[in-house]
């Protein structure tokens, strides 16, 4: 899977358990590894133009990355729950983030499109009028789910987050 942020570097996933951010002008790339025993990522989406992106993995984890660090800055384990009596995590098969917003959607084989709020840990992302308020740490928070009949294989969030188009099998 791959993603291209507006005006940014393309990002891709591979079966070798890496996520790569491509520097097209220099004909090179940066390699990001989830670490530990994390399996490969099946999907990736850019969060903003500042080099932040999210990846969805076979073990059901969601990972938030920034171009500045080679390790994820936030992780959600088993984002779509488990199957097989609670022994096997449901892998993240599809995800999409609405560019330059805090909205992300994920899909798996659990019968739900799940919606998430992505916090990058930037003071600029908060709309609070209290400038002295502490900035929440980077993270991914669930905000809702929509029942879907089948397995979500692909997601694209429409302009302004007003709708999402799904490939369901």
ABEGO torsion letter per residue (X at the ends): XBBBBBGBBBBBBBAAGBBBBBBAAAGBBBBBBAEEABBBBABBBBABAAGBBBBBBAAGBBBBBBAABABBABBBBGAAEBBGGGABBBBBABBBBBBGBABBBBBBAAGBBBBBBBBAGBAAABABABAABBBBBBBBBBAEBBBBBEBBABBBBBBGGABBBBBBX
